[in-house]
Amino acid sequence: MTLSRGLIFIIDDDLTLQTILEYALRNAGYEVILAPDGQEGLRMLEHLTPSLVISDIMMPNMDGVEVFYHLKERLQDQGIPIMIMTALNRKPWFAALEAEGAVIMQKPFEIDRFVDMINVTLDQS
């Protein structure tokens, strides 16, 4: 039996991307739990203690920026990193998210680079 490297919680409405990320992260030794949107993700988080949370920005019901601020409020004292994925070109307000502790990953990205970024983020937390 292999020990888990940690629990990654992914909030994203793109089922294809969820599947790809879940597969890659499980192969890298992580447990993965998925949520289809921000509202559901925040509900699920009440019963989880993830090692890292990954959220998309553009989602229905609650966008990733609002999700980030809710996540930050809940997770900041526990030192749980929050990664934001986005297909948006770099926006001036990204700097504000980064200043608040978000790690921003631009889409599209190479999956190996994504997993490496998660490894580095978790090693630093």
N, C-alpha and C positions, 0 to 999 in steps of 0.2 A: 504494500500500500504506500503510495506517494504522499508526502506531506504537502499541504497547500502552501503556496507562497503568500496567500492572502485572498480576501474577498473583494472583488471589483464589482461595483454597482453601476450599471449603465442605464442612463435615461435617454432614450432616442425613439422617435416615431418611425424611423426607417428600418423595416424588418430585415432587408438585405444587409445593411450595414451592421445591425445587431448580430446577425448570424455570423458574419465574417469576423467581427471583433470577438464574439464569444468563442469561436473555434480557435482563433489565434491565441487568445488569453488562456484558454484551457490547456492548449498545447504548451504554453509557457509555464504551466503549473499553478495557475490561479483558479479559484472558484469564481463563477460569474452569475450574477442575478440581473435580470433585465426588467425595465419598466417602459411602457409605451409612450408616456408623456410626463410632463412635470407634476401635474396634480397627483397622478397615480404614484409617481416616484416618491413624492413627499409622504404620501400615505404609507407606502411600503417601508420607507426609511425609519418609521416609528418602531419597527420590529427588527432592524438590522444594525449591525456595527461593521460597516465595510472598512477596508484598508484604504480604499480610494473610490471616489465617485466621479464618473464621467457623464457629462450632459451635453447634448446638442444645444445650439442656440435657437434655431428656427423649429418650433414644435407647436402643435395645436394646444389649446386650453391654457397654457402658461408657457411663455417663452423662456429660454435658457438663462437669460439675464435675471429675470425674476426668480427662477429656480436657484440660481447661484446665491442670491442674497438670502433666500430661505435656508439653503444648505449651509452657508457660512455661519448664519446665526445658530444653527443646530450643532455644527461640527467643529467650529473654530477652537473650542476649549479642549477638544479631544485630539487636535492635531491631525485630523483626517484631510488629506489633500483633495482638492477639487480641480478636475480638468474639464475644460470647455472645448468642444469641437465646433467648428463652423466652416461653412462654405463661403461666408462673406469675405470680401476683401478687407484688409486691415482697416479698422475704423478708429477714429480718435478715442472713442470710449473704451476700446480694448485696454488702453493703458490704465484706466481706472479699475477695471476688473483685475488686471495683473497686480496693481498696487494693493488690492484687497486680498491677494493671495491666489488668484486663479492662474492655472497653467493653461495657455491657449494653444490649441493644435489646429492648424489650417487644413481643411479638406480641399482637394484630395491629398492623401498621404500614403506613403508606402507602409504596409502593415508591419514590416520588421522595424522600421523607424518608430512607429507608434508603440510597439511593445518595448523597445529600448527606452523610449521616453517614460513609459510607465515604470519600468525597472529603476531608472534613475530617480524618478519622483519618489518612489517608495523607499529607496535606499537613503534618500535625504530626509525623509520624514521621521 
